């Protein structure tokens, strides 16, 4: 299991697993390869979306499922044993134009996982400052979260913010039911 961005909620960034060690690492082979859904989006809009310059996502692994984000803020659930895609959620951030976005839509580091009883959610932040709560089993936005499953994080700030210059690149952290977010801001002029 790797239920949080840094492995544990204490950000340990360490796995105590011993199945792979210096004696057997040489015997490792590729079990499967996964193709990002970003490729199909870019192929359909080659003049509008440049290739990503930096894929930085760290997938989570919970209950045999990998949850990962892509450079276009898409979220996917992947069967960890087979590499089969279970679902993809696409917030369509590329429809807003990526050229001026603070991260150019090309940096996205991951998602957060939350569970309470049978309710399992994936929380994703996007370029253009949106937060989505997705049903971890289906990838559908959770209707009771914000407006139709998402929240505009530019709303309620003390000063108006253009979401082209205010974006989210890192996954949120969930602490005792509170979602904590950071941001990426153009601040050089």
Helices and strands as residue ranges (DSSP letters): G 25-27, H 38-44, E 60-62, E 65-69, E 75-79, E 85-89, G 93-96, E 112-116, E 119-125, E 130-135, E 150-152, E 166-167, E 173-175, E 178-180, E 184-185
